């Protein structure tokens, strides 16, 4: 009876508000999709070559830190269900400037990431259709994502559900195949045989010392971009008090299963010093099984992984623009919803920016240089978002102690862990400054905040 009345209430909701049409299975799989970045498929070869087996500890440390960021976000979102995303609680707890900077930065993060994803998808598409125009494949890709997002929120949830299922099946298959090959001592590479002892036989767990271990952080952090995506679904989640905690608490298990076990399987089959940094170790492992369609299968998986990221990005950017418009930090037209409760204006604007970015990348000859720059900028900006979440939590503990006492989903270790996580992000930024390719991105990123500060100043003048 209660469930029926809830359904009736949802059906009668005004289209002036986002509707709670995402079920538990959608949120769980969106959370998994966010936790498994394209970096695992595309960047794992490079991270292994930099750090060797110690990369396992790098992923564990990053996953451990981000779990606390997600717990802080979870407690904040559930403390007040009027918060639609972290932009809302940042504005409420830190001030309107924080909502403005957070909302627009998160929007830009996903536009930048989306540009990289669309370019990657277009390149993967060429694997099967080499004569098909790369411009047409990019346009087709963006067109498909607009169609998926413009229909209904539930259709987005369904597509993300199936995209994530493909990722999970591929990684589980990789882990199972890897451990079977290791158990059979299967011949792997240049006379080597697959065995768990490959993890420590080639120079130990830290073959490149602390410098190699630290170098692994620079790329590994990119793989976790999007882990906070579950926070942007809060306004469209049924029974958030039950669903969000379940999705957030599962993050440690996902990190261990999808990152750590996958990397152990890869390095058990092929010694770390035999893995090519510019090739996907996923392809190499499946090729060892003698499966002739391995390259095609892995290409499909990587394509769907990039598609999942781009699809999530389109969803996030449109919702963030909707929130900004409601706060008065973006044009009021972005607050308009379609009859299906989808912020179509925000969606179309993000789509146009995505196409402009694709055009820019193809105008610059060295695509990989731009790709590295773009993804590094994105990761730096995501660390800014994660820091804002932690700062908001500290402000929440100071301003609303009674809400914290009443919370059924408290952040473990509370305020102390916030400072530890922020110190960790500063440490990662220092590491980014040490490498030439990432240093350039670190120097370029402040331009975005200068643009935002100018926009905030103009907004203040208009209000006056």
C-alpha atoms as one frame of an Amber mdcrd trajectory, in Angstrom:
protein
   0.000   0.000   0.000   2.822   2.368   0.928   4.683   1.432  -2.282   1.546
   2.157  -4.362   1.053   5.566  -2.757   4.721   6.349  -3.440   4.235   5.425
  -7.101   1.154   7.689  -7.312   3.078  10.552  -5.715   5.901  10.160  -8.238
   3.433  10.069 -11.113   1.833  13.329  -9.935   5.161  15.186  -9.525   5.480
  18.378 -11.474   7.918  18.238 -14.401   9.463  21.335 -12.825  11.409  18.961
 -10.581  13.727  16.034 -11.279  11.924  12.742 -10.644  13.160   9.765  -8.659
  13.090   7.181 -11.466  16.408   5.399 -10.856  16.076   2.066  -9.034  18.587
   0.301  -6.783  20.024  -1.836  -9.621  20.573   1.330 -11.746  22.408   3.119
  -8.916  24.525   0.067  -8.053  25.658  -0.353 -11.666  26.144   3.422 -12.217
  28.378   3.362  -9.111  30.328   0.394 -10.518  30.580   2.092 -13.930  31.940
   5.199 -12.207  34.443   3.176 -10.179  35.781   1.384 -13.282  37.286   4.151
 -15.388  38.609   3.720 -18.920  42.048   4.130 -17.297  41.932   0.500 -16.154
  41.569  -0.726 -19.739  43.689   1.915 -21.477  46.257   3.011 -18.894  47.067
  -0.162 -16.947  49.960  -1.093 -19.271  51.676   2.249 -18.650  51.093   2.188
 -14.877  52.538  -1.351 -14.625  55.636  -0.352 -16.639  56.181   2.661 -14.327
  55.687   1.014 -10.938  55.858  -2.754 -11.466  53.887  -4.907  -8.977  53.844
  -2.001  -6.479  51.035  -0.522  -8.636  48.697  -2.840  -6.684  49.397  -0.801
  -3.518  48.913   2.459  -5.465  45.368   1.459  -6.470  44.601   0.267  -2.931
  45.767   3.584  -1.406  43.796   5.729  -3.902  40.698   3.549  -3.467  41.042
   3.747   0.338  41.231   7.569   0.294  38.349   8.002  -2.145  36.143   5.687
  -0.077  36.233   8.310   2.711  35.456  11.106   0.220  32.408   9.102  -0.927
  31.323   8.475   2.688  31.552  12.217   3.405  29.460  12.885   0.285  26.933
  10.221   1.300  26.414  11.675   4.783  25.973  15.176   3.335  23.464  14.130
   0.641  21.378  12.141   3.131  21.472  14.903   5.768  19.150  16.974   3.557
  17.289  15.406   0.620  16.878  18.872  -0.903  20.526  18.551  -1.965  20.439
  17.360  -5.584  24.217  17.057  -5.939  27.462  18.168  -4.282  27.112  21.591
  -5.936  24.007  22.175  -3.787  25.589  21.268  -0.456  28.757  23.209  -1.353
  26.631  26.335  -1.957  24.720  25.834   1.299  27.679  24.967   3.526  30.586
  26.976   2.067  28.731  29.829   0.353  27.291  30.626  -3.112  30.821  30.964
  -4.585  31.523  27.292  -3.736  28.338  26.143  -5.482  29.281  28.247  -8.520
  32.896  27.009  -8.689  31.960  23.373  -7.953  29.066  23.204 -10.395  30.867
  24.794 -13.323  34.121  22.887 -12.616  32.290  19.551 -12.493  30.512  20.443
 -15.726  33.869  21.284 -17.347  35.445  18.069 -15.955  32.918  15.935 -17.792
  33.052  18.008 -20.977  36.847  17.499 -21.041  36.506  13.790 -20.209  33.694
  13.456 -22.754  35.895  14.951 -25.497  38.575  12.333 -24.755  35.960   9.542
 -24.677  34.343  10.530 -27.995  37.758  10.672 -29.692  38.625   7.263 -28.205
  35.288   5.755 -29.342  35.817   7.117 -32.874  39.269   5.488 -32.955  37.882
   2.143 -31.705  35.103   2.345 -34.318  37.799   2.475 -37.006  38.922  -1.020
 -35.941  35.854  -2.524 -37.641  35.118   0.188 -40.218  38.494   1.666 -41.301
  36.958   3.408 -44.325  34.187   5.077 -42.337  34.797   8.819 -41.814  36.115
   9.527 -38.309  34.049  12.750 -38.254  30.899  10.792 -39.019  31.624   8.258
 -36.282  32.172  11.112 -33.764  28.893  12.771 -34.785  27.061   9.427 -34.698
  28.467   8.753 -31.224  27.285  12.116 -29.805  23.909  11.683 -31.540  23.383
   8.295 -29.861  24.199   9.710 -26.412  21.817  12.657 -26.877  19.045  10.208
 -27.890  19.684   7.985 -24.863  19.685  10.912 -22.421  16.847  12.957 -23.914
  14.254  10.170 -23.763  13.835   9.380 -20.050  15.975   9.099 -16.949  15.074
   5.418 -16.750  16.437   4.764 -20.269  19.744   6.353 -19.218  19.751   4.083
 -16.165  19.058   1.002 -18.312  21.858   1.817 -20.804  24.357   2.513 -18.021
  23.263  -0.749 -16.375  24.126  -2.754 -19.522  27.327  -0.809 -20.244  28.513
  -1.605 -16.700  27.499  -5.280 -17.067  29.798  -5.574 -20.128  32.696  -4.043
 -18.155  32.121  -6.400 -15.217  31.888  -9.526 -17.393  35.120  -8.547 -19.220
  37.074  -7.952 -16.005  35.750 -11.089 -14.279  36.680 -13.086 -17.430  40.179
 -11.548 -17.343  40.644 -12.448 -13.660  39.389 -16.028 -14.125  41.480 -16.606
 -17.292  44.550 -15.089 -15.599  44.356 -17.274 -12.487  43.616 -20.417 -14.552
  46.692 -19.722 -16.745  48.791 -19.136 -13.600  47.545 -22.391 -12.021  48.390
 -24.313 -15.235  51.835 -22.602 -15.505  50.914 -21.718 -19.077  53.808 -20.575
 -21.350  53.436 -16.808 -21.558  56.234 -14.616 -22.927  59.814 -15.207 -24.130
  60.155 -18.518 -22.323  58.363 -17.377 -19.140  55.478 -19.323 -17.653  52.412
 -17.914 -15.939  52.670 -18.104 -12.131  51.822 -15.957  -9.108  55.561 -15.892
  -8.319  55.980 -13.543 -11.342  54.773 -10.796  -8.987  58.014 -10.896  -6.966
  60.520 -12.851  -9.095  61.403  -9.920 -11.386  63.007  -7.473  -8.958  60.577
  -7.853  -6.052  57.319  -5.998  -5.343  59.074  -2.602  -5.632  61.433  -3.183
  -8.605  61.771   0.530  -9.383  62.011   1.662  -5.773  60.001   4.514  -4.257
  60.419   6.706  -7.365  58.626   4.089  -9.510  55.988   3.591  -6.821  55.272
   7.344  -6.666  55.221   7.615 -10.491  52.314   5.154 -10.529  50.041   7.630
  -8.707  50.164  10.106 -11.605  48.251   7.834 -14.000  46.376   5.584 -11.550
  44.385   8.542 -10.182  42.872   9.041 -13.680  41.286   5.588 -13.459  39.137
   6.711 -10.496  37.653   9.755 -12.257  33.864   9.413 -12.058  33.765   7.518
  -8.758  31.654  10.386  -7.323  29.086  10.008 -10.131  26.602   8.340  -7.773
  26.337  11.759  -6.040  24.798  13.390  -9.126  22.026  10.751  -9.209  20.822
  11.597  -5.679  17.845  13.696  -6.847  16.636  10.895  -9.136  17.134   7.926
  -6.810  14.195   6.097  -5.260  14.675   5.456  -1.533  18.057   7.273  -1.316
  18.469   6.414   2.414  18.685   2.745   1.449  20.251   2.869  -2.028  23.100
   5.423  -1.667  24.729   3.825   1.430  24.660   0.424  -0.268  26.343   1.793
  -3.416  29.003   3.760  -1.484  29.853   0.970   0.982  30.516  -1.435  -1.895
  33.377   0.778  -3.238  36.221  -1.003  -1.317  35.089  -4.419  -2.601  34.912
  -3.074  -6.163  38.404  -1.567  -5.962  39.848  -4.881  -4.715  37.977  -6.963
  -7.275  38.136  -4.825 -10.389  41.527  -3.180  -9.977  43.694  -5.227  -7.660
  42.673  -8.743  -8.782  42.782  -7.713 -12.467  46.315  -6.314 -12.099  47.469
  -9.387 -10.140  46.071 -11.644 -12.906  47.819  -9.619 -15.646  51.215  -9.605
 -13.896  50.947 -13.277 -12.904  50.522 -14.281 -16.556  53.021 -11.826 -18.081
  55.955 -10.542 -15.980  55.604  -6.792 -15.411  58.842  -5.994 -17.310  57.477
  -7.747 -20.439  54.250  -5.704 -20.573  54.246  -3.066 -23.334  53.256   0.366
 -21.917  51.483   1.425 -25.140  49.359  -1.728 -25.518  46.413  -3.010 -23.512
  47.534  -5.941 -21.307  43.916  -7.141 -21.530  44.398  -7.902 -25.254  47.751
  -9.604 -24.623  46.275 -11.987 -22.053  43.343 -13.064 -24.197  45.703 -13.530
 -27.153  47.677 -16.055 -25.075  44.585 -18.261 -24.843  44.681 -18.650 -28.632
  41.266 -16.993 -28.956  41.307 -15.611 -32.537  38.602 -13.017 -31.860  40.413
 -11.655 -28.768  41.356  -8.304 -30.325  37.798  -7.729 -31.559  36.253  -8.752
 -28.233  38.552  -6.481 -26.195  38.047  -3.624 -28.674  34.288  -3.951 -28.104
  34.743  -3.953 -24.316  37.018  -0.884 -24.370  34.594   0.882 -26.731  31.645
   0.225 -24.372  33.783   1.355 -21.419  34.464   4.702 -23.134  30.796   4.873
 -24.195  29.719   4.313 -20.580  31.985   7.150 -19.408  30.736   9.540 -22.139
  27.086   8.591 -21.485  27.531   9.247 -17.746  29.228  12.544 -18.564  26.266
  13.728 -20.658  23.922  12.853 -17.769  26.102  14.620 -15.180  26.687  17.834
 -17.159  22.983  18.353 -17.889  22.045  17.815 -14.197  24.839  20.098 -13.012
  23.653  22.897 -15.331  20.109  22.356 -14.021  21.372  22.776 -10.436  23.413
  25.865 -11.353  20.389  27.465 -13.043  18.267  26.822  -9.928  20.958  28.533
  -7.817  21.047  31.485 -10.249  24.643  30.642 -11.279  23.674  29.702 -14.859
  21.051  30.950 -17.340  17.497  30.217 -16.190  16.808  28.325 -19.442  18.975
  25.478 -18.139  16.400  24.961 -15.345  13.723  24.074 -17.920  12.679  20.404
 -17.948  10.988  18.470 -20.740   7.671  16.633 -20.220   9.771  13.583 -19.288
  11.588  15.592 -16.563  14.864  15.750 -18.521  16.908  19.036 -18.547  17.085
  19.128 -22.368  18.577  22.638 -22.703  21.520  21.727 -20.499  21.917  18.468
 -22.408  22.008  20.182 -25.823  24.456  22.871 -24.622  26.837  20.224 -23.250
  26.507  18.343 -26.533  27.515  21.428 -28.539  30.566  21.952 -26.304  31.483
  18.309 -26.821  31.401  18.712 -30.606  33.511  21.884 -30.435  36.089  19.999
 -28.405  36.190  17.117 -30.884  36.808  19.596 -33.699  39.615  21.231 -31.670
  41.368  17.908 -31.071  41.346  17.032 -34.760  42.713  20.457 -35.694  45.808
  19.808 -33.560  48.101  17.288 -35.308  49.356  15.333 -32.268  46.157  13.839
 -30.884  47.883  11.789 -28.157  49.619  14.912 -26.756  46.262  16.674 -26.505
  44.642  13.495 -25.113  47.222  13.295 -22.284  46.855  17.017 -21.549  43.048
  16.811 -21.544  42.837  13.779 -19.240  45.418  15.235 -16.822  43.499  18.530
 -16.612  40.348  16.502 -15.958  41.987  14.523 -13.119  43.334  17.711 -11.465
  39.887  19.314 -11.607  38.273  16.169 -10.190  40.669  16.385  -7.219  39.383
  19.955  -6.712  35.803  18.576  -6.628  36.766  15.861  -4.123  38.467  18.507
  -1.935  35.335  20.702  -2.019  33.277  17.680  -0.843  35.645  17.277   2.135
  35.613  21.021   2.938  31.793  20.957   2.798  31.802  18.072   5.269  33.985
  20.028   7.707  31.604  23.016   7.411  28.584  20.706   7.913  30.074  19.303
  11.134  30.567  22.887  12.385  27.180  24.309  11.274  24.834  21.359  11.783
  26.122  19.178  14.660  22.553  17.958  15.365  22.214  16.618  11.795  25.465
  14.702  12.245  24.239  13.202  15.533  20.998  12.072  13.864  22.736  10.669
  10.766  22.409   6.919  10.159  25.281   7.024   7.648  28.132   8.772   9.457
  31.537   9.158   7.793  34.083   6.915   9.603  36.880   8.830  11.421  35.058
  12.062  10.516  36.993  15.342  10.492  40.447  13.823  10.977  40.112  11.691
   7.857  39.085  14.772   5.827  42.469  16.358   6.548  44.316  13.109   5.713
  42.524  12.870   2.328  43.233  16.527   1.479  46.911  16.070   2.365  46.939
  13.059   0.028  45.567  15.174  -2.866  48.308  17.774  -2.269  50.842  14.914
  -2.397  49.420  13.749  -5.775  49.619  17.308  -7.156  53.304  17.456  -6.153
  53.859  14.160  -8.014  52.103  15.587 -11.101  54.542  18.518 -11.048  57.515
  16.124 -11.284  56.676  14.704 -14.744  56.978  16.853 -17.854  53.762  15.740
 -19.630  51.603  16.170 -16.492  53.401  19.365 -15.393  52.104  21.174 -18.494
  48.524  20.312 -17.552  49.135  21.457 -13.963  50.305  24.854 -15.266  47.338
  25.203 -17.670  44.609  24.300 -15.131  44.670  27.613 -13.137  43.386  29.369
 -16.312  40.017  27.683 -15.736  39.774  29.120 -12.215  40.750  32.593 -13.496
  37.881  32.367 -16.034  35.500  31.232 -13.268  36.611  34.046 -10.946  35.980
  36.574 -13.739  32.510  35.070 -14.300  31.752  35.237 -10.575  32.871  38.873
 -10.474  30.620  39.793 -13.435  27.717  37.967 -11.808  28.216  39.996  -8.624
  28.201  43.282 -10.597  24.948  42.346 -12.350  23.326  41.454  -9.020  24.413
  44.844  -7.609
